């Protein structure tokens, strides 16, 4: 079973994402960028859903740290954001596999995750 790490500082968002994904994937939830990086020191998931607006360390900073570490550099990341002013091009230029604006349709999330894995094959 594929493993997805959810990174969001809003518990409601984590619970909604987990509800959509838990029947198809193993899901781990963390509430900060720092917690995500600590988790990645011991476990390498198949994909990360990473909120851009996190407290203290935002999703872009998490991505920068991941890309500097050979163990985490190739993990596919889908950025999530509710902010209409976030630059999708910047996200993709940083190496994100995709970008989703919140709120999103559950099927859109599932389809984008599958598309990332199809692209890797």
C-alpha positions in Angstrom: 0.0 0.0 0.0 1.4 3.4 -1.0 2.2 5.8 1.9 1.2 9.5 1.8 2.5 12.1 4.3 0.0 14.9 4.9 1.5 18.2 6.1 -0.9 20.9 7.3 -1.2 23.0 10.4 -5.0 23.0 10.3 -6.4 19.9 11.9 -9.7 20.1 9.9 -7.7 20.0 6.6 -5.7 17.0 7.8 -8.9 15.2 8.8 -10.6 15.9 5.5 -7.6 14.8 3.4 -7.2 11.7 5.6 -10.9 10.9 5.1 -10.5 11.0 1.3 -7.3 8.9 1.3 -7.4 6.4 4.1 -9.3 3.7 2.2 -6.7 3.6 -0.6 -3.4 4.6 1.0 -1.5 4.5 4.3 -1.7 8.0 5.6 0.5 9.8 8.2 -0.4 13.3 9.3 1.9 16.0 10.8 1.1 19.6 11.7 4.3 21.5 10.9 7.2 21.7 8.5 9.6 20.9 11.3 7.6 17.8 12.2 7.6 16.7 8.6 11.3 17.0 8.3 11.8 15.1 11.6 9.5 12.4 10.3 11.4 12.2 7.0 14.5 11.4 9.0 13.1 8.0 9.8 10.4 7.2 7.2 10.3 7.9 3.4 6.7 8.1 2.1 5.7 7.6 -1.5 4.2 11.1 -1.8 3.8 14.2 0.3 0.7 16.6 0.3 2.3 19.8 1.5 0.4 22.9 2.5 2.3 26.0 1.5 1.2 28.2 4.4 2.5 26.6 7.6 3.5 28.4 10.7 7.2 29.1 11.3 8.5 27.1 8.3 6.3 27.3 5.2 5.9 24.6 2.5 8.5 26.2 0.2 11.1 26.0 3.0 10.2 22.4 3.7 10.7 21.6 0.0 14.1 23.4 0.0 15.3 21.2 2.9 14.0 18.1 1.2 15.7 18.8 -2.1 19.1 19.2 -0.3 18.8 15.7 1.2 19.5 12.8 -1.2 17.1 10.6 0.8 14.2 12.9 0.3 15.0 14.8 -2.8 13.0 12.6 -5.1 9.8 12.2 -3.1 7.0 13.6 -5.2 5.3 16.6 -3.5 1.9 18.1 -4.3 1.6 21.6 -2.9 -1.8 22.6 -1.4 -2.9 26.1 -0.8 -6.1 28.2 -0.1 -4.3 31.4 -1.2 -5.2 32.6 -4.6 -2.0 34.7 -4.7 0.5 31.8 -4.4 2.5 31.4 -7.5 1.9 28.0 -9.1 4.9 28.4 -11.4 7.2 28.9 -8.4 5.8 25.7 -6.9 6.5 23.7 -10.0 9.9 25.4 -10.6 10.9 24.2 -7.1 10.2 20.7 -8.2 6.6 20.1 -7.0 4.9 17.3 -9.0 1.6 19.3 -8.9 -0.3 22.1 -7.2 -3.9 22.1 -5.9 -5.9 25.0 -4.7 -8.2 24.5 -1.6 -11.0 23.7 -1.3 -10.7 20.9 -3.8 -13.0 18.2 -5.0 -12.0 14.8 -3.5 -11.9 13.1 -6.9 -9.5 15.9 -8.1 -7.1 15.0 -5.3 -7.2 11.3 -6.0 -6.8 11.9 -9.8 -3.8 14.2 -9.3 -2.1 11.7 -6.9 -2.6 8.9 -9.5 -1.3 11.1 -12.3 1.9 11.8 -10.3 2.5 8.0 -9.9 1.7 7.3 -13.5 4.2 9.9 -14.6 6.9 8.2 -12.5 6.4 4.8 -14.2 
